[in-house]
Amino acid sequence: MKILIIGSGGQLGTDCIGVLQDNHRITPVDFPEIDITSRRSVENICKTADPELIINCAAFTAVDACETERETAWKVNAEGPRIIAETIKDGGGSLIHISTDYVFDGSKPVPEPYRENDSVNPISEYGRSKLAGEKIVLETLPDAIILRTAWLYSAHGPNFLKTMLRLALSDSTRRFTIVDDQFGSLTWSYRLARQIERLIDAPVKGIMHTTSEGYSSWFQAACYFLEKMGVEHSFAACTTADYPTAASRPKNSILENGVLDAQGLSVFRSWQEDVDEFVGRYKDQLLRETRALLGG
């Protein structure tokens, strides 16, 4: 299948290329080669690539910046998906669009998970703009697939686990505080790419949740990862109130992969199993890159 991956330089885009390139004809594109807020840009790329499927990994994901850069957030997260969906509608093909747990307000008691049919109520500009993108895509392309995911990490690009490693290696005795009252599921973008591979030929459509099984707080996830990495640290737990941010964040980001499970399509497993494998594959690389970043 001819697949156009938009946002190919990000965590998920990079892993999608690695997973799909052996069995599909992949065209990877990213900004500035493509500007999803420009109809001409999207149409020109689609004319050249002539994709049967577009995987849209592109988004403005700087959650706090979305509060002050609202126009950019809405252009990329809402208008961009509109242009992509309308281009597909006019020219043919299908779409897998990546969304987020931030469409929920996180008010459910932990560990009760959010299901695909639960009411949405975003509490940030990022969440509101991503929810708008979901709605626009499904209004334009009712057969599109929307994948809500959360807490992504990979060996490529910046993410929470890499930040924790950098902090720990910078000073193992310093008392860094990590939020311990927000809960979700660390999700390896490689595993999500494998899930996308599984869905390409599956007779499914609509909204699906796609995260690892199980859950933790940010603090618990950081400690588990660093223990597996064999890196000493002096992290301490704190509350959301202790660490104020420009954007409000859901305290409960636990998603249940109900649609995937009901269809027997899920490839996900526990977040701990994936962190274990991730560390097994990339420990030396992560240590080398982080130490180089720190000048060591």
N, C-alpha and C positions, 0 to 999 in steps of 0.2 A: 504494500500500500504506500502511496505517496503521502507523506506526513510533513506538514509545516509546523515547526515548534517555534512559537513566539516567546521571547524571553529566554532564549537558549543559553545565555551566559549565567543565569542564576542557579541556585542549588538544584531545584527540581528540573529545570531545563537541561542542565548538564547531565544529570542522571538519566533523564529520558533519552537523550542521545545515546548514552552508553548502553542502555537496555534495549532500545528499539532498532539500532542501526544495522544489526546483523540480519534482520528479517524484513526490514522496511526501507524504503527510499526516503531518507530524511533530508529536509532542508531546514537548517537551523538559522534563525534570524534574531537579532536583538537591536536595541536602540544604540546608535542612531541609524543603523541600516534600515530599520523599520520604525515608524512613529505611529503607534496605534490610534493616536488622536487625530491623524490625518487620513481622510478617506482615500486620497490619491496615493499616499504611501502604501496603505494596506492593499488597495486594488492592484497597484503595480507589482507588488511582491507576489500576490496571488496569481496574477496573469503569468508571471514567470515560472512559479513553482507548480501551478495547477494542482493544488493538493486535494486529495480525497478526504483528508482529515486535518483539522487544525487543532493543536493543543495550545491553549493560551495560558502560559505561565506568567505573563507580564502583569505587573501591578505596581502601584505606588504603596509600598509596605512600611514606610517610615511612619509608624503609628502616631508618634508625638508631633512630627512635622505636619501630618495631615490636619491637625487642629489649626495651624496658622497658614498652611499652604492649601487651603480648602479647594481653590479653583483647580490646582494641579491634581489633587487627589480625585476630584470628580471627573476631570477630563480623562485621566488614565484608568480609573477603576469603574467608571460608569459609561462615559461616552466612548472610550476605546472598545469595550466589549460590544456596544451597539454597532459600531462601524464594522467590526469583525463579523458579527452575526448577520448584518444586512448584506455584507459582501458575499458571505456563504449562501444566503438565501437567493441572491441574484445569480450566483455562478455555480451553485451546487456544492455538495460536500457535507461534512458533519463537523461538530465542534465538541471538544472537551474543554471546559472552562474551570479554572481553579479558583475556589472561594475560601472562606475562612470561618472559624469559630466566632469571630467578632460580630457576626450577625445576631448573636444572642447576648443578653445582658448579664448572664452569669449568676443570676439570683437563685437558681435552684440549689437546694441543700446538697452539699458534697456527701456521698459520691453519686448522687442521682445524675445520670447522663442526659444530655440533650439528644433527642431523636429528630429524624428528618422532618417530621410533621409537627414539631413543637412550634409555638408562636415565636416569631423573631422580634427582637427589640434592641437594636444596636445602641450603644451608649458612647460612641465615639464617631468622629467624622470618617475615620478609616472604615469602621463597621457599616456606617450608613452608606458610604459610597460603594462598598463591596456588595451590600444588599441590593442597591439600585442596579448594579451590574448583573447580578443574578436574575432579577426580575426582567430586565431588558432582554437578556439572552433568551429566556424561556418564552417571553412574549413574541420574539422574532423567530426563534427556532424551537418549537415545542419538543422536538426530538433530541435537543442538545443534552449533554451530560454536564452537570454541575457537581464538582467535587469539593466539599468543604473539608479542610484539613487544619492542622494546628501544630504549633511548637516544632516546626521543621528544623532539622539539622542535617549537615552533610560534611564531606571532606572538602567541599568547594565553597569559597566565599564566607562571609561573616555569619556567625550564628551564636546562640546562647552558650553551647558547650565550648566553642573556641574561646569565647570571652572568659568563661570560668577558668579555662586552662591558662590563659594569659595572666589573669589575676593571681592565680595560685603560684605560677612560676615567677612572677614578678617579685613576690615576697611571701614565702610560705608562713611567716609569723604574723602577718598583718591581718587584723580582724575585719575582713570584708563582710558586709551584711547582705544576705540574699532573701528575697521575699518567700515567706513560708505559708502564706494564706491565700495563694492563688493556685488552682489545681488544674492539671491537664495531662496530656499524654505526649511525651516526646515522640516525634515521628520522623523516622529516617527517610529522607527524600528518595533514596534508592528503593526502599520498600514501596513507597507511593508510586514510583515509576514502574515497578513490577505490577502494581495493581492496575495502573493505566494500561499496560500491555495486555492484561487479562480482560480488560473491558472493551478493547478495540473491536473485537468481533462478537461481543456479548449482546443479546437482544434486550438491552436495558436503556433507560433514558431518565431524565429528570435529576433531582437532587439526591446525592449520596454522601454520607459521612465516611471519611477515609483517614483514620488515625490508628496508632498502635493500640493494643489492648492494655487495660490497666491504667493507672494514673499515679501521679505524684505531685508534690509541690515543686516549685522552682528550686528551693533549697535542697529538698530530698534528691531531686534529679542531679543537681550539681555535685552533691556529696557522693552519690553512686558512681557517677562518671569518673570523678577524680580518684576514687578508690580503685576502680578498674584500671585506670591509667597508672596507678602506683605513684601518684603525685600528692605530696603532703600539702595541707592547707589549714587555715585557721578561720574558716567561714563560720558565720553565726547567723541564726535565723532572725528575720525581722518581719514586721507586718507591712501591708500595703500603705497604711497611714504613715509608717516610718520612712517610706521611700516614695514621696509624691512625684507624679509625672503629669505632663500637660494633658495627656489623654487618659480617660478612665478605661480600665481594663476589666474584663470579666473575671470574677473570682472563681467561677466554675467554668472551665473550658473543656470538660469531659464530654466527648461525643461518642454515641453508640453507633456502630456501623450496621444499623438494622437492615437496610436494603441489601447490602452486600451479603450479610449473613443469611437472610431469607432466601436469596438466590443461590447460595452456595458458591459465591464468587470471591469471597475475601481471601487475601493472601497475608493479612496482617497477623502478627503474633505479639507477645508482650513487649512493652517498651524496653524492659531489662534485657531480654534476649537480643534485641536489635542493637542496643548499646554494647553488649558483650561482643557481638560480631563486628560492629563498627570499630571498636577499640582493637580487636584482633587484627583487622585489616590495616588500620591507619595509625596505630599508636606511634610508631617511629616517625612517620611523616608529620603527624601533628606536633610532636615534641620538637622535631627539627625546625619546622616552620615557625613555631611560636618562639623558640629560643632565638632564631634569627631576627624575628620581629623585635624582640626585646634587646637585641644587640649582644646576645650571648654566643 
